[in-house]
Each structure stands twice: as structure tokens, then as C-alpha cells.
Amino acid sequence: MKTVYFDNNATTRVADEVIEEIKPLFCELYGNPSSMHTFGGQIGRRIREAREQAAALLGCDASEIIFTSGGTESDNMAIKGALAAAPHKRKVITSRVEHPAVLAVCRELDNQGYTVVELSVDKQGRLDLAELEEHLDENTAVVTIMYANNETGTMFPIDRIAQMTAAKGVVFHTDAVQAVGKIPLNLSRSSIDLLSLSGHKLHAPKGVGILYIRKGTRLVPFMLGGHQEAGRRAGTENVPGIVGLGRACELAAAHLDEENTKVKRLRDRLEKAILKKCPDCRLNGDPANRLPNTCNISFEFVEGEAILLMLDKYGICASSGSACTSGSLEPSHVLRAMGVPFTAAHGSIRFSLSRYNTQEEVDYTIEKLPPIISKLRELSPFVVKAR
Ligand code: PLP
């Protein structure tokens, strides 16, 4: 059975061009870039090239790129590093719908006595900028707000937020793990100070990421050791990961138009058909400001996990908005923050596409999904109670 992969916000397949690029780095060009000899030196050149490729995608200077182990490390480094650089400021502002790589850090800071403000979102997952304005003050060390939500694809007005923080002299970090490669970015024209991205979300290998640090932004490093990454992130470089990420950034730039045409057209075709063919379902997220590849739909009165298991029988991979924690099914914190009703939040499914998906895969899913929903509703105790 063929796999139909609609879980690209979880991770992506590594592009063939990336694999070709990194293969020699395992057994031919395996030197340490910090070595004095020519063998190692040529690896240093490959890292410099990757930095240039990433900078071209982001519209920034190569010196503003720090390679990390992924989105989680970049988020941790940005928030903790900015706080350590401004020890007299004790306030952090974030949103209720961030990824755990940001929320867990903020909650730890809360336990340590920092004031942590979690901004709320409306029914479509949108932020209220007046609430942000109200909380921004001279005690605020850092504002950390994601570029696009991993569950719903909702995009926040990041450039506007960056202007607001810049006006107050507050450092602004954005977790752009889901946005990079899907929408155009030009950091040289924005006031964003810190931006995280992750290689495995844009067809590079897992275990590599970037923290963009705008020139002049003060950040205390938290990985101490050697002098790699200009002393800002110690540790021997993940050379294949970095070189692969550089190539993936180059490919992402070349495929950006395709994201907004082919991928979006496929996503829209899937979404429209599901909403039409399945009664009692609703779209989660902001239809006007959404990543072109993401669609999150709630099917009332059915369990998301049951839908996933039945899709899996047909080789269709998607993901649910619920996380199974300590034996109880907790609906996603993102959907809860948006006020999605319990019965809908439990039955939410995220489809996230990539440039490797085809119309045949979309049509196959459109054929298989509606009977799955009808069948599960026939078995559901919720339907009897709710209707
Ligand atoms: N931030 C967001 C929005 C994500 O979606 C993810 C991964 O799902 C991360 C951070 C973590 O990135 P990584 O898996 O590279 O640590």
C-alpha cells in the first residue's frame, strides 16, 4: 500500500537534492571544520556556503545565522539568552497557542518568579494586538510569538508586532519553524530580532536548525565550550545537517511560488471537499491568514484518534489535535485557547501538505474519509447524547 503523507507540519521527507549534497560528508569529506589542515578547512567552506544559502532565504546577512540542533534549541536559546542579557527585566510576553518548545520555557520562567503573560486568541486563533500593547512595558525583556501556528496554520501579524516591540525597545523573538519555506520572508526589512527555524520542516534532515540573531541583539550563549558559531553556540558542527539545511533553504526559495499555487490548490481542494461531504464539521483557524499547506478540521462527535487509525488503514497519514497524556485524552491547548467546543476539539484532524503531494493523493483521501466519518458516528455515544 502506498503511503499518502499529509503530516508535513510534523516532519518532511528529505529532498533528493539534499541527500545527494550530504552523502559525501559522511565518508569522504568528514573532517572537523575547526582543524588546521586543508582536509578540515574545506568543510569550513561548506558551512560558510550553507550560511549564505540560509541567509538568502531569510533576507538577512550570513553573520546573523547561528546553526543549532533544531527548533527547540533555537527557541530555548532565544528566550533564555535574551533574558540573561537583560537581568534587570523580569517580564516575558508570549501567546497561549505557542509550541511547547516556547510554552514550557515560559512556564519554567514563571516558576522562577518571572512575570509571564500569555496573550489570548479569538475563535479563529487571532491575537488581539491591543492586549499586547497593554502589557508591553519597560520591565519586558522579551516578547516571543510564533509566526504561524503548527496546528491550525494561522499566521500572526509578525511584522506589525515587531514594530510594536521595537518602538518600546523590547527584544522580539518569533518561532518561525512552520513559516520558513512556506511564505516569503525578508528579515532585512523587518524589525524581528530573533527567529527560530528547523531543518526537518523544510526537507532537510532532523537535528539541525537556525537561530537568526539580528546584528546588535544582545544574547548570552547557553551552550558553552569551543569557539564554534563565533562563540555563540559551542559544539562540533553537525556538518551534514548544516550543509543539507543550506541546500534545503536554496530549494525552498526556488519552490516558494509552488507552495502558494500548487500546494495551496491541493490543500483547498481537500478542504472544500471534506467540508462539503462530511456533515457537522468545521474549519479551525483563520481562513484569511493561514499557511498555504495546512488545514485543520473538527469532526463533531467522533474521536480524532479513531479517524487517524482508520485513515492509517488506507495508508493516509495525518495528525490529531489531541495528545494522549497520562491515560486521558486531552484536547489540544491551541484549540482550547480558541474556545473550540469539547466535542469538536476531540475530533480535530490536521492535514499538512508539501510539494511532494499530488492531486491523486488528495482525491484518494476525499474518497476514503467521508465513509470513515459516517461509520464512526454510527458507533459514537456522543451522537446519541448530542442530537
Ligand atoms: N516550534 C514549532 C512551531 C514546531 O512546530 C516545532 C516542531 O513541531 C518546534 C518548534 C520544534 O522543532 P524541532 O522539532 O526542530 O525541535
Residues whose N, C-alpha, C, O or C-beta is under 5 A from the ligand:
A	BS01	PLP	N9 A10 G70 G71 T72 H99 A101 A148 N150 D175 V177 Q178 S198
